[in-house]
Amino acid sequence: LLNEIVKKHKNGINDKQVPNIIALGTNIVGDIESEGDFRIEGSVKGKIIAKGRIVVGTSGNVDGEIICSDADIFGSVKGKLEVLNLTVLKATAIFSGDVTTKKISIEPGAVFTGTCQMKSDTSPKDRK
């Protein structure tokens, strides 16, 4: 089964990388770095740096900083969001903080409190 997932899933910069998931009921305090995509259904307090896409699911909660290539927010994010390409706040999203992105889409029903800075040359910073 794992081999089938690895063969079928294209993730971040590596076509054979297994997707990273923080499941509902999991709480992480600290920083996370990933070469690929990341899905959060649990809770993270800290900095998340990913070269791929970050998805904060409907049950996901992030308090801190997210730096990534693309972001899809369905859940709750409080803090700073720095996105190289596209930021999408889905109708169920609750965002409070500062966004720096190239493109943003906010669906009706999403809650956005904060600032948004649009940049044509935004790049995720290699912070450690």
C-alpha positions in Angstrom: 0.0 0.0 0.0 2.8 2.4 0.9 4.5 1.8 -2.5 1.2 2.6 -4.3 0.9 5.9 -2.4 4.5 6.8 -3.2 4.1 5.9 -6.9 0.9 7.9 -7.3 1.6 11.0 -5.2 3.5 14.0 -6.6 4.6 16.0 -3.7 6.7 19.2 -3.6 10.1 18.8 -5.3 10.3 15.0 -5.1 7.8 12.9 -7.1 8.2 9.9 -4.8 7.8 11.6 -1.5 5.1 10.4 0.9 2.8 13.2 1.9 3.3 14.7 5.4 0.2 14.8 7.6 -0.4 16.0 11.1 -3.6 14.2 12.1 -6.5 15.4 14.1 -5.7 15.0 17.8 -2.0 15.6 17.3 -0.5 18.7 18.9 3.0 20.0 18.0 4.9 22.8 19.7 8.0 23.7 17.8 9.3 24.3 14.2 8.8 22.0 11.2 10.7 22.0 7.9 9.7 19.9 4.9 11.0 19.5 1.4 7.5 18.7 0.1 3.8 19.2 0.8 2.3 19.2 4.3 -1.3 18.8 5.5 -2.3 19.9 9.0 -5.5 18.5 10.6 -4.2 18.8 14.1 -2.6 21.7 16.0 0.8 23.4 15.5 2.3 26.2 17.5 5.5 27.4 15.9 7.1 27.9 12.5 6.4 25.7 9.5 8.7 26.0 6.4 7.9 23.9 3.3 9.1 24.1 -0.2 5.8 22.6 -1.4 2.1 23.3 -0.6 0.7 23.7 2.9 -2.9 22.7 3.5 -4.5 23.6 6.8 -7.6 21.3 7.0 -10.9 22.2 8.5 -9.9 20.8 11.9 -6.4 22.3 11.5 -5.1 25.0 13.8 -1.8 26.9 13.3 -0.5 29.5 15.7 2.8 30.9 14.4 4.5 31.4 11.0 4.0 29.5 7.7 6.5 29.9 4.9 5.7 27.9 1.7 5.2 27.8 -2.0 1.4 27.6 -2.0 -1.2 27.6 0.8 -4.8 26.3 1.1 -6.4 27.3 4.4 -9.6 25.6 5.4 -9.1 25.8 9.2 -7.7 28.4 11.6 -4.4 30.3 11.2 -3.1 33.0 13.6 0.2 34.6 12.8 2.3 35.3 9.7 1.9 33.7 6.3 4.5 34.0 3.6 3.6 32.4 0.3 5.6 32.3 -3.0 2.7 31.8 -5.3 -1.0 31.4 -4.4 -2.8 31.7 -1.1 -6.4 30.4 -0.9 -8.6 31.1 2.1 -11.5 28.7 1.8 -15.1 29.5 3.0 -14.4 27.7 6.4 -11.0 29.5 7.0 -10.4 31.8 9.9 -7.2 33.9 9.5 -5.8 36.5 11.8 -2.4 38.0 11.0 -0.2 39.2 8.1 -0.1 37.7 4.6 2.6 38.2 2.0 1.8 36.5 -1.2 1.9 36.8 -5.0 -1.8 35.9 -5.5 -4.7 35.6 -3.0 -8.2 34.1 -3.2 -10.6 34.6 -0.4 -13.9 32.7 -0.7 -17.2 34.1 0.6 -17.6 33.0 4.3 -13.9 33.1 5.1 -12.8 35.3 8.0 -9.8 37.5 7.3 -8.5 39.9 10.0 -5.1 41.4 9.4 -3.0 42.8 6.5 -2.1 41.5 3.1 0.9 42.6 1.1 1.0 41.6 -2.6 4.5 41.0 -4.0 5.4 39.9 -7.5 8.8 38.7 -6.4 7.9 37.1 -3.1 10.1 34.1 -2.2 10.0 31.9 0.9 13.0 32.8 3.0 15.4 30.1 4.0 15.1 30.7 7.7 16.5 28.3 10.2 
